[in-house]
């Protein structure tokens, strides 16, 4: 997207670049990228009038789409460049790219000249961001999978500060503090599912949010809405509120979860009063819960350590059972008013092999059955206690078949 959100550029396998008008949805310009091989990255300049494309042929091309000309081709690096950025100061005609040799390159594209090379990382650089305000940014922070964050001084391409993170970094974003512009804070996304705040002056680390069931792959920052978007390895998008108050309280609130992709759908189940919610097991250790009365708004339930294979709900209640390859059975309860999910009971050693199916009794939540690939059938009592809201204990157990059991059901 262009900085003013009016134009969109797309790169295609055919080698073509298309410039679209966001308002009309129509193609404004169409031209050939001239790269040998596919285009892997495109980026608008800060002024929005120039586009840079990175190809698999280890070259960058600068396009002046207003005049339909290629300003230059930059080839003095080991590509392709998976990270691409223009300097935020419009007056500085600089473009930055992170190559396959773990080095950050900087060119003056107006003069077609390589200005500097920044070497220091030992693994792939996943993201870069500029520090110090909208203009006059004299520092650059880079994140890498070598578990190190480096702050660079752009004037002499030297390492201003090296901050060990002890985790692989997949994204980085600069948070501008409106109350104190001199504060150099960045948020990094870790592959393990954590968002951390880093003070680039003191090297202080603060964990803002952590969910080990999610593996983060990319981090985006919208300054206008003060939001962070994290893309997970399962192609889900998590939106976090990142205002000055949230950052000061060292806590980010997840405001929305967007499901980008579902793999194999292994089981689905309606649950809640009037079957309001839809639970989906999709070849993942996380369960996706959709609210059918709120535009299919989704929450991701994390509690299992391996793929969830089966789901079951008790009619007219807010209770849901889940089980799968981690041999555990989880009982979930949803609060329909706040759309919050809680795991209220759990059994970790119910079967000796993958649990293939669960079933509540007909029109009751007092008992349920489970079957497994170990050939066994188990019946459980579900109780409400004073100490714990819910618990279940084994009532019957039998070796029902010689091979795996895939389905179970109660007679009315």
C-alpha positions as MATLAB code, in Angstrom:
seq = 'XXXXXXXXXXXXXXXXXXXXXXXXXXXXXXXXXXXXXXXXXXXXXXXXXXXXXXXXXXXXXXXXXXXXXXXXXXXXXXXXXXXXXXXXXXXXXXXXXXXXXXXXXXXXXXXXXXXXXXXXXXXXXXXXXXXXXXXXXXXXXXXXXXXXXXXXXXXXXXXXXXXXXXXXXXXXXXXXXXXXXXXXXXXXXXXXXXXXXXXXXXXXXXXXXXXXXXXXXXXXXXXXXXXXXXXXXXXXXXXXXXXXXXXXXXXXXXXXXXXXXXXXXXXXXXXXXXXXXXXXXXXXXXXXXXXXXXXXXXXXXXXXXXXXXXXXXXXXXXXXXXXXXXXXXXXXXXXXXXXXXXXXXXXXXXXXXXXXXXXXXXXXXXXXXXXXXXXXXXXXXXXXXXXXXXXXXXXXXXXXXXXXXXXXXXXX';
ca = [
       0.000    0.000    0.000;
       1.115    3.554   -0.676;
       1.632    5.811    2.375;
      -1.697    7.596    1.745;
      -3.534    4.251    1.227;
      -4.845    5.271   -2.215;
      -2.688    2.939   -4.334;
      -1.714   -0.711   -4.178;
       1.083   -2.426   -6.081;
       1.106   -6.185   -6.718;
       3.803   -8.431   -8.176;
       2.863  -11.498  -10.213;
       4.521  -14.755  -11.260;
       4.452  -13.546  -14.842;
       6.961  -10.840  -13.882;
       4.364   -8.070  -14.234;
       3.756   -5.259  -11.746;
       0.238   -3.885  -11.420;
      -0.653   -0.551   -9.822;
      -4.230   -0.440   -8.534;
      -6.507    2.344   -7.366;
      -7.872    1.318   -3.977;
     -11.034    3.415   -4.382;
     -12.055    2.146   -7.812;
     -10.440   -1.298   -7.633;
      -9.115   -0.865  -11.172;
      -5.605   -1.169  -12.628;
      -3.989    2.244  -13.137;
      -0.689    1.045  -14.653;
       0.761   -2.239  -15.823;
       4.419   -2.871  -16.632;
       7.013   -5.647  -16.800;
       9.363   -5.880  -13.814;
      12.429   -6.761  -15.969;
      13.755   -9.105  -13.260;
      15.137  -12.496  -14.253;
      12.916  -14.692  -12.136;
      10.101  -13.892   -9.698;
       9.710  -10.639   -7.771;
       9.907  -11.376   -4.041;
       9.303   -7.934   -2.489;
       7.853   -4.530   -3.447;
       7.844   -1.330   -1.409;
       6.544    2.234   -1.830;
       8.843    5.145   -1.014;
       8.044    7.568    1.809;
       6.746   10.168   -0.681;
       4.612    7.506   -2.376;
       5.789    8.335   -5.919;
       8.508    5.677   -6.252;
       8.363    1.884   -6.035;
      11.259   -0.485   -5.343;
      11.088   -4.112   -6.451;
      13.403   -6.913   -5.319;
      13.913   -9.912   -7.584;
      15.263  -13.421   -7.181;
      18.055  -12.341   -9.573;
      19.784  -10.407   -6.738;
      18.821   -6.985   -8.029;
      16.685   -4.022   -6.967;
      14.858   -1.838   -9.450;
      13.617    1.673   -8.684;
      10.462    2.663  -10.590;
       9.096    6.151  -11.160;
       5.578    5.024  -12.004;
       4.361    8.598  -12.527;
       6.644    8.929  -15.578;
       6.660    5.171  -16.366;
      10.454    4.881  -16.141;
      12.983    2.642  -14.404;
      15.306    5.035  -12.580;
      18.041    2.473  -11.885;
      18.949   -1.150  -11.246;
      21.017   -1.905   -8.121;
      23.031   -5.116   -8.149;
      25.898   -4.789   -5.648;
      24.571   -7.312   -3.121;
      23.717  -10.973   -2.525;
      19.974  -11.323   -2.943;
      17.151  -11.754   -2.960;
      16.196   -9.007   -0.525;
      13.396  -10.254    1.743;
      13.554   -7.019    3.770;
      13.121   -3.695    1.954;
      12.645   -0.149    3.285;
      12.984    3.508    2.261;
      14.382    6.078    4.687;
      11.445    7.904    6.401;
      12.943   11.324    5.581;
      11.647   12.295    2.125;
      14.731   14.447    1.468;
      17.052   11.459    1.835;
      16.787    9.362   -1.317;
      17.954    6.178    0.398;
      16.716    2.607    0.104;
      17.761   -0.218    2.438;
      17.768   -3.953    1.728;
      18.814   -7.005    3.737;
      20.517   -9.553    1.528;
      21.028  -13.299    1.737;
      24.518  -12.729    3.217;
      23.002  -11.305    6.464;
      24.175   -7.797    5.523;
      22.121   -4.578    5.332;
      22.864   -2.511    2.203;
      22.042    1.157    1.681;
      21.915    2.935   -1.697;
      21.310    6.498   -2.774;
      18.978    5.645   -5.658;
      19.049    9.207   -7.037;
      22.835    8.982   -7.472;
      22.774    5.189   -8.194;
      25.475    4.724   -5.571;
      26.042    2.201   -2.776;
      26.494    4.234    0.409;
      27.126    1.708    3.171;
      27.096   -1.938    4.217;
      26.201   -3.000    7.754;
      27.559   -6.389    8.784;
      27.015   -7.940   12.212;
      24.264  -10.535   12.103;
      25.057  -14.233   11.828;
      21.671  -15.362   10.526;
      18.820  -14.139    8.329;
      17.665  -10.577    9.001;
      13.882  -10.665    9.331;
      12.970   -6.979    9.817;
      14.370   -3.451   10.171;
      12.926   -0.201   11.523;
      14.142    3.400   11.770;
      14.455    5.149   15.141;
      14.196    8.788   16.104;
      10.949   10.174   14.703;
       9.450   10.701   11.281;
      12.383   12.701    9.882;
      16.057   12.852   10.661;
      16.210    9.226   11.791;
      19.882    8.607   12.468;
      19.499    5.094   13.887;
      18.259    1.818   12.503;
      17.309   -1.318   14.462;
      17.501   -4.764   12.893;
      16.026   -8.074   14.074;
      17.429  -11.443   13.133;
      17.110  -15.163   13.779;
      20.542  -15.111   15.434;
      18.685  -13.995   18.627;
      20.283  -10.542   18.597;
      18.890   -7.035   18.063;
      21.381   -4.492   16.690;
      20.970   -0.708   16.744;
      23.021    0.901   13.943;
      24.276    4.478   13.644;
      23.569    5.397   10.024;
      26.175    8.140    9.772;
      29.112    5.711    9.856;
      27.260    2.330    9.608;
      28.619    1.354   13.039;
      26.975   -0.779   15.706;
      25.608    1.619   18.310;
      24.270   -1.147   20.562;
      23.998   -4.944   20.427;
      21.161   -6.358   22.562;
      21.006  -10.151   23.141;
      17.395  -11.377   23.014;
      17.935  -15.147   23.557;
      15.080  -15.865   21.117;
      14.731  -15.872   17.351;
      13.264  -12.530   16.215;
      10.711  -12.431   13.396;
       9.603   -8.780   13.399;
      10.320   -5.318   14.795;
       8.359   -2.054   15.037;
       9.261    1.355   16.457;
       6.752    2.759   18.949;
       6.828    6.548   19.068;
       6.110    7.891   22.552;
       3.946   11.011   22.161;
       4.806   12.179   25.678;
       8.572   11.692   25.326;
       9.909   11.711   21.737;
      13.448   10.965   22.944;
      12.479    7.495   24.149;
      13.714    4.854   21.696;
      11.417    1.900   22.257;
      10.855   -0.960   19.838;
       8.551   -3.970   19.991;
       9.922   -7.273   18.702;
       7.983  -10.425   17.898;
       9.679  -13.665   18.896;
       9.200  -16.967   17.115;
       8.133  -18.531   20.421;
       4.962  -16.394   20.546;
       6.045  -13.417   22.665;
       5.944   -9.660   22.078;
       8.688   -7.820   23.933;
       9.379   -4.142   24.506;
      13.033   -3.155   24.147;
      14.470    0.132   25.385;
      17.264    0.753   22.886;
      19.023    3.158   25.240;
      19.140    0.990   28.379;
      18.715   -2.482   26.761;
      15.862   -3.172   29.177;
      13.529   -5.999   28.066;
       9.850   -6.183   29.038;
       7.478   -8.986   28.011;
       4.199   -7.432   26.859;
       2.365  -10.620   25.947;
       3.288  -14.282   25.589;
       1.440  -17.267   24.151;
       3.603  -20.333   23.589;
       0.840  -21.996   21.547;
       1.348  -19.400   18.779;
       4.459  -19.126   16.605;
       4.934  -15.581   15.276;
       6.246  -14.942   11.765;
       5.698  -11.238   11.010;
       4.946   -7.976   12.801;
       3.206   -4.901   11.351;
       2.582   -1.530   12.998;
      -0.160    0.978   12.144;
       0.713    4.361   13.647;
      -2.634    5.943   12.826;
      -4.739    3.397   14.742;
      -1.971    2.590   17.290;
      -2.269   -1.123   16.584;
       0.130   -4.013   16.147;
      -0.689   -6.930   13.852;
       1.108  -10.253   14.282;
       0.959  -13.021   11.684;
       1.361  -16.545   13.080;
       2.794  -19.655   11.461;
      -0.790  -20.906   10.992;
      -1.544  -17.720    9.000;
      -3.770  -16.178   11.654;
      -3.627  -12.402   12.268;
      -3.705  -11.158   15.865;
      -4.459   -7.454   16.424;
      -3.138   -5.765   19.578;
      -3.933   -2.336   20.986;
      -0.577   -0.545   21.382;
      -1.379    2.881   22.848;
       1.005    4.756   25.167;
      -1.141    3.646   28.135;
      -0.941   -0.044   27.174;
       2.816    0.104   26.672;
       3.313    1.992   29.950;
       1.300   -0.702   31.754;
       3.484   -3.370   30.072;
       0.417   -5.148   28.753;
      -1.002   -5.400   25.244;
      -4.657   -6.244   24.717;
      -5.559   -8.594   21.862;
      -8.596   -6.898   20.334;
      -9.273   -9.183   17.383;
      -8.157  -12.471   15.869;
      -8.513  -13.028   12.128;
      -8.336  -16.551   10.726;
      -6.265  -16.421    7.583;
      -6.160  -20.113    6.786;
      -7.679  -23.415    7.909;
      -5.913  -26.654    7.090;
      -7.831  -29.956    7.193;
     -11.129  -29.570    9.075;
     -11.126  -32.581   11.414;
     -14.274  -31.791   13.429;
     -16.839  -29.035   13.951;
     -19.401  -28.549   16.692;
     -22.090  -26.004   17.599;
     -22.303  -25.142   21.279;
     -23.697  -22.614   23.729;
     -27.261  -21.441   24.160;
     -29.178  -21.463   20.858;
     -26.040  -22.963   19.254;
     -24.503  -19.512   19.113;
     -20.858  -20.627   18.903;
     -19.107  -22.834   16.354;
     -15.978  -24.722   17.395;
     -13.561  -25.908   14.691;
     -10.677  -28.392   14.965;
      -8.425  -27.717   11.983;
      -5.286  -29.887   12.096;
      -3.882  -27.665   14.837;
      -3.289  -27.746   18.576;
      -5.498  -24.653   18.856;
      -9.300  -24.619   18.623;
     -10.994  -21.833   16.671;
     -14.238  -20.558   18.227;
     -16.570  -18.469   16.025;
     -19.399  -16.283   17.314;
     -22.167  -16.738   14.724;
     -24.101  -13.736   16.099;
     -21.177  -11.286   15.829;
     -20.048  -11.477   12.167;
     -18.168  -14.745   12.831;
     -15.770  -13.008   15.224;
     -13.182  -15.589   16.286;
     -11.243  -16.524   19.402;
      -8.395  -19.030   19.466;
      -8.452  -21.460   22.392;
      -4.983  -22.671   23.439;
      -4.637  -25.611   25.787;
      -3.553  -28.716   23.888;
       0.034  -29.639   23.035;
      -0.757  -31.501   19.815;
      -3.424  -31.720   17.112;
      -7.043  -31.595   18.330;
      -8.984  -34.436   16.691;
     -12.470  -34.285   18.184;
     -15.013  -31.891   19.748;
     -18.306  -32.434   21.554;
     -20.828  -30.117   23.215;
     -23.669  -30.644   25.663;
     -27.008  -29.357   24.349;
     -28.163  -26.073   25.898;
     -24.968  -25.499   27.904;
     -21.815  -23.442   27.500;
     -19.596  -26.536   27.875;
     -17.326  -28.011   25.210;
     -15.067  -31.077   25.259;
     -11.910  -31.440   23.171;
      -9.289  -34.162   22.782;
      -6.628  -35.309   20.352;
      -3.094  -36.536   19.850;
      -1.715  -35.257   23.181;
      -3.904  -37.867   24.989;
      -5.588  -35.185   27.109;
      -9.266  -34.274   27.456;
     -10.112  -30.615   28.072;
     -13.427  -29.157   29.225;
     -14.060  -25.576   28.081;
     -16.581  -23.014   29.250;
     -17.498  -19.842   27.346;
     -18.886  -16.623   28.775;
     -21.286  -15.442   26.024;
     -21.388  -11.871   27.353;
     -17.643  -11.225   27.124;
     -16.757  -14.026   24.658;
     -14.014  -15.317   26.960;
     -12.919  -18.968   27.067;
     -11.631  -20.900   30.042;
     -10.384  -24.467   30.417;
     -12.256  -25.528   33.581;
     -11.185  -29.211   33.773;
      -8.509  -31.427   32.263;
      -7.300  -35.047   32.261;
      -3.816  -35.735   30.877;
      -3.595  -39.549   31.094;
      -6.937  -40.821   29.912;
      -5.771  -43.029   27.015;
      -2.505  -44.491   25.735;
      -3.019  -43.392   22.103;
      -4.730  -40.664   20.081;
      -8.296  -39.938   21.209;
     -10.452  -40.156   18.096;
     -13.913  -39.199   19.330;
     -15.833  -37.746   22.283;
     -19.589  -37.742   22.911;
     -21.779  -36.230   25.622;
     -24.835  -38.166   26.745;
     -28.130  -37.344   24.974;
     -29.500  -34.039   26.315;
     -27.254  -34.151   29.364;
     -23.863  -32.918   30.518;
     -23.677  -35.372   33.422;
     -21.498  -37.894   31.581;
     -19.570  -38.423   28.332;
     -17.628  -41.147   26.503;
     -14.236  -41.226   24.800;
     -12.695  -43.714   22.360;
      -9.115  -44.039   21.206;
      -6.727  -45.626   18.750;
      -5.696  -47.973   21.587;
      -9.065  -49.727   21.074;
     -10.544  -48.697   24.420;
     -13.853  -47.101   25.368;
     -14.163  -45.007   28.524;
     -17.217  -43.424   30.163;
     -16.747  -40.405   32.431;
     -18.895  -38.709   35.064;
     -18.939  -34.909   34.919;
     -19.559  -33.239   38.275;
     -19.806  -29.776   39.788;
     -17.944  -29.419   43.056;
     -17.628  -26.710   45.668;
     -13.831  -26.574   45.408;
     -13.616  -26.763   41.621;
     -16.376  -25.601   39.244;
     -16.113  -28.779   37.152;
     -14.333  -32.115   37.313;
     -14.691  -35.503   35.668;
     -13.741  -38.959   36.859;
     -13.649  -42.360   35.171;
     -16.787  -44.470   35.580;
     -16.277  -47.378   33.119;
     -13.396  -48.559   30.975;
     -13.264  -51.423   28.485;
     -11.144  -52.717   25.620;
     -13.886  -52.501   23.027;
     -12.081  -53.330   19.757;
      -8.862  -54.912   18.555;
      -7.990  -51.875   16.422;
      -8.498  -48.131   16.632;
     -11.966  -46.748   17.428;
     -12.972  -43.649   15.451;
     -16.522  -42.934   16.609;
     -18.780  -43.239   19.654;
     -22.398  -42.251   20.292;
     -25.038  -42.670   23.029;
     -28.466  -44.175   22.346;
     -31.351  -41.857   23.334;
];
